Amino acid sequence: METYIKKTISQNKLAINEDILEKLLEKGKFTLFLDGFDEVDEKTKKILVKQVMDFVNKYSDNFYLLTSRPYSNIENLPLFTNLKMKELSLENGEIKGFVYKQLGAEKELAEKAYKSIEQGEAKYIHSFLKNPLLLSLYLLTFQNDASIPDRKYIFYRRVINALFSEHDSKTKLGYVREKLCGLDQEKFELILKSFSFLSYFENEFSFNRDYVNFKLKLIKEKRNLILIIINSLPI
């Protein structure tokens, strides 16, 4: 990692030789953005974390920003402070700005997508649209089908399809996200149906981690029985 960072700085002509680069790093003249930790495969993460910490400790006067999706196991990384991304606001133009930047050259589509949000066609998912990642999924589904379904479950069906098959490959050319659980979309949906079935009949609609873990363990143990019940009902 250290070699890569120094090579990148040199290629951008921010230091004319290695000695000057070393002095600039020691004096804390850089702000380094390390983006997309969640995209690193699991085998590499432990090695990378050690390399990051070694570099930060060696050049501690610089500023470092490390980005990741939640639950990527770096929340307790020493020397770093956890910050959450602020929700986007419709009122102050943040969502509009995001839409037009995301769709870029497709101005007509951007206008139509933002109009659907502004006029309340997607009112039932406004809380969903405050999250940049989820908003980008909304726009991806809108690109494939420029209409807003009047049923929430249809919308989420489109989002899941986009998340599994298109989001990473479109936003990062050639990138395939590692799926640690080894589940394809069909198996993932079967487990999600099982979880929904159990939680619905327990009248649970907000879940903490303990509840989710307990139910997933139950589903794993009783999976065949649960799926027989689900498949025999019109759910």
Secondary structure, DSSP 8 states (H G I E B T S, - for coil): -HHHHHHHHHHTTS-SSHHHHHHHHHTT--EEEE--GGGS-HHHHHHHHHHHHHHHHHTTTSEEEE---SSSS-TT-TT----------TTTTHHHHHHHHHHTT-HHHHHHHHHHHHTTTTGGGHHHHTSHHHHHHHHHHHHHS-S--SSHHHHHHHHHHHHHHTHHHHHTTT-----TT---HHHHHHHHHHHHHHHHHTT--S--HHHHHHHHHHHHHHHHHHHHHHHTS--
